[in-house]
Amino acid sequence: MARVAEAVRERLGEASVVVANAGIAEGGPFAESDPMTWRRVIEVNLIGSAITARSFLPDLLSTRGYFLQVASLASIGAAPLMSSYCASKAGVESFTQSLRAELAAQHVRVGIAYLNWIETDMVRDADQYSVLRELRAHMPPPARKVYRPEWVADRLATAVERRSTAVYAPAWLRTVQVVRAALPIVVTHFSRRELPRLAARTSFEATGLLGAGGRADADAALRRADAEDSPQ
């Protein structure tokens, strides 16, 4: 990321807007998840966001710029069978709020984007697994809807133009903030009743990393392992 920041600086000048959007996901029961895969989701989604901010922070301080962190509905309300993803997105929310307070006096604006399901390869992969397909099917109707990437991108662009503190796509996600304190109770009550029913008719197994980003990350890890095992 340091090399990326330097390349951007040489080609385009100091960055005045940085969007941290890298993300991967996996689903399935925590007890059956691969520890390295679980950890990798945290590394990419949370630590990767921090590395992005750190790499471009000198530019943003110089330009009094804007840093936008892409988060998720999972930042507000955690769901069962998505522990690594929810933990990573809750982490980026806290990281963003801390960074916002830290940089306020230095005139760098920091925003966070709360997004729902988007029609990307990661979500398309998720629907192929019963564990995640059933999870989405049991969400309230508005929360099941999948949104076009172009529609979401337009709203993120508007947030960048306005240097928004927060952007919600769709807008109704803002209302979830009002009731977020009650969500763990509601989710636990629902899960206690519904998860055994779902497990009786479909297997809940770990999905591995989802989407093209997840597959690329897994392939890169295999190549690194092969290189380490090869005789010199």
Secondary structure, 3 states (H helix, E strand, C coil): CHHHHHHHHHHHCCCCEEEECCCCCCCCCHHHCCHHHHHHHHHHHHHHHHHHHHHHHHHHHHHCCEEEEECCHHHCCCCCCCHHHHHHHHHHHHHHHHHHHHHHHHCCEEEEEEECCECCHHHHHHCCCHHHHHHHHCCCHHHHCCECHHHHHHHHHHHHHHCCCEEEECCCHHHHHHCHHHHHHHHHHHHHHHHHHHHHHCCCCCCCCCHHHHHHHHHHHHHHHHHHHCCC
